[in-house]
């Protein structure tokens, strides 16, 4: 235990410094630390609009989506080879400088390998945000169609009937060990792709008996570049500006959806996610806090010895830089490198029965090093990194093959516990070397969740659950549970199911872990039940007594419930409601606003409203007779926002002109703008005198303003928009919070929970409080004071979280201290942001 504490001390101190100043990273000649989870870029880098983002986001929000886009199951055996399209050479590909494989060379190399070897199969499993092909490579000994079908049946039996699988001797003898390698999810962490390709080439061509026997017993799946947009551009994010390795609870991006489908279809025993760069190779398992919904005993018994085996493999490379690895579970202090949230690929995979590892290769070649180091040094580092990636993959394959029987038994046991509703066992101290009380996290699973149908939010949530392989049923008739009557069509998530951990991690409220660890890397609280807008009830102990059928897709929810000839009313309570209004306006329908959250559509537009209701799952009702109000126009928006906010705005159908300090300084014309949104990349004090005068003129004529976060608060103070003083919580504080809704714009009709990251509250007078933080605000997450009794949740309690008011020029302004669009996740908060946007636009 001393090793864990002392080794983590330096990391903890450096992390504290980074939290105080996220831009103050380690110098280029020292080992880097883990990037701050919600990095400075979210407040400092304004998103740039592009066609790929627009096309992607505008088809992402509707409630009804197919559960999956790709599946392993076919009627073919192996190899199942495909000629991959080959794209023109791109001399701007950032991989080239490092001597690595450019994206345009991957398909030709895979095509050649398929021709040369009957062990290699390559296919396209989706498109990136920028439209590039995503490849899955399978390496295994040839299988007939009957052989492959038998593997499919066994894989399904392991999940669907684990008790029968445990008794099946032929399955134990013949089931191929599935291993999945994911590479290059961060685009400027390149060498996982090259290491994967090296392993593919060796497995494809090796003639030794050991390799032949391995491939007879195993299937090796490799997503060789999970983020080709970032690989080409040399960016961490994908073409939509998202960090894909933060998206697995949300699946907003095509890259995360593609590998979600891979992990569900392949059901791996072991998976690696190849990253960089940490100075010393880092190999998970992670530090506490450990996700409380894991079957952690089944995980750590394999994860730690597998990590030790990978450490030995890199040591054998003989480089001074690979004499040891950092294994956070062994070497770091609690909170230094956790596995708490399900947003990361390995953590997500663990809920599907995998022993998941993040592997961080050692030597930095990105960011300042990419531009500042000589090419020779960059290529030397990349060669070592590629060797490390390949060595860890080879070691993981050896571990999986050597321990195939136990891995199979334990995956079966994970799913058996789920079906049986068995409690997770208490793991004793010393279960593996170093396991102690600080590692012990668990939960009591409820018996069921119940989701009343009939709203786009409920349909969206159900489709998300189904797409993630969570079993959902629908009641055919009304039923009563815990004294409450539910109608037929209500959805039920019976927690006696194989992937109960994933179901619970999505649907539970979460946990306040502030007192358990000194800091956290990324989000510590999330809840689809509390943040996605659907009503979800919990049955702690009783199973619903109802006749049910399995759900593969949520039922349509849209309708027009009004007599013919009546004007129609639509309440803006969901992002789909907002999308519907924007679609009506795009089609030229005259819409009026009777309140901040309600619009009226004329009776003669009924046919259009009916079509829109079906498309977006929204419900129009009869408007009160004589209802009137000001006309609603599509707002003309100039937005200095982060990439995730831009994505969410487009999801709701808003047309956005992206701006920044530089864009305004270049002479951007604000004269036709209705609302200026400021949350990232716009500094009032950084504007030239001419640009500042343009902003002042915009405010003087009554232009609307909507702000979020520290950047927005700084703009508000400098430009004197509203007389509100912002108070900031700790930079890494985040989670689900309670709010009280008071105001007519944001508050009216909003849910009683919100989300914060680097929370802000407002003091002063001369504005309307729309939302306040609750009396004990933090429901789930990590939020400590900056100092004793300062800037913590106790100080935020009862303070204004969102405010609205009139500017000196007569315009409308709303300031958010919460995060209603964070990473396109809290879908149930979209509408409150949109109501603020419509109101500020006049």
PyMOL commands that set and color helices and strands:
alter all, ss='L'
color gray80, all
select helices_A, chain A and resi 2-20+41-44+51-57+96-98+103-116+145-160+162-167+169-174+191-205+209-217+228-233+244-246+254-266+296-315+320-322+328-331+345-350+367-372+375-402+404-420+437-439+456-467+500-507+528-531+575-586+603-616+643-651+661-665+684-686+689-700+709-719+793-796+822-824+827-840
alter helices_A, ss='H'
color red, helices_A
select strands_A, chain A and resi 120-127+133-139+177-183+218-223+270-276+282-283+287-290+338-339+355-361+448-451+473-475+479-481+484-486+491-494+537-539+548-550+559-561+568-571+591-595+598-601+619-622+630-632+637-640+656-658+675-678+704-708+724-728+734-741+753-757+760-764+768-782+800-806+812-816
alter strands_A, ss='S'
color yellow, strands_A
deselect
rebuild
show_as cartoon
